């Protein structure tokens, strides 16, 4: 009977830990949902825009400055 109570107490502790971490995850998800507008604004501030720049074509020169191609 002592072994059964020992195992049962361990199961209760594990259940409490899983329940605690589950509640933490749900709370964190709800906080992210509440602060959604703040995160969208921060994303727009840090967004990087790319602009295509066409390079000018030039000549290929050797060391002495003569045109190679």
C-alpha positions in Angstrom: 0.0 0.0 0.0 2.9 2.3 0.7 4.4 1.9 -2.8 1.0 2.7 -4.4 0.7 5.9 -2.4 4.2 6.9 -3.4 3.5 6.4 -7.1 0.1 8.2 -6.8 1.8 11.2 -5.2 4.3 11.4 -8.0 1.5 11.2 -10.6 -0.3 14.1 -8.8 2.9 16.2 -8.9 3.5 15.5 -12.6 -0.2 16.4 -13.3 0.2 19.6 -11.4 3.4 20.5 -13.3 1.7 19.8 -16.7 -1.3 21.8 -15.7 0.9 24.7 -14.5 2.9 24.8 -17.8 -0.3 24.5 -19.8 -1.8 27.5 -18.0 1.4 29.5 -18.6 1.2 28.7 -22.3 -2.4 29.8 -22.5 -1.7 33.0 -20.6 1.3 33.8 -22.9 -0.8 33.2 -26.0 -3.6 35.4 -24.7 -1.1 38.2 -23.9 0.2 38.0 -27.5 -3.3 38.2 -28.8 -4.0 41.3 -26.7 -0.8 43.0 -27.8 -1.3 42.2 -31.5 -1.5 45.9 -32.6 1.7 46.7 -30.9 3.5 43.8 -32.6 2.1 44.8 -36.0 3.3 48.4 -35.5 6.8 47.2 -34.5 7.0 45.0 -37.5 6.1 47.8 -39.9 8.8 50.0 -38.3 11.5 47.4 -38.8 10.4 46.2 -42.2 13.1 46.3 -44.9 12.2 47.4 -48.4 14.3 46.4 -51.4 14.8 48.6 -54.4 16.2 47.3 -57.6 19.0 49.5 -58.9 20.2 49.0 -62.4 24.0 49.2 -62.6 25.8 51.2 -65.2 27.7 49.1 -67.6 31.3 50.1 -67.9 34.6 49.0 -69.5 36.9 46.4 -68.1 40.3 48.0 -67.7 43.7 46.6 -67.1 46.2 47.9 -64.6 47.6 50.5 -66.9 44.1 51.8 -67.8 43.7 50.3 -71.3 40.4 48.7 -72.2 40.5 44.9 -72.1 37.0 44.1 -73.3 
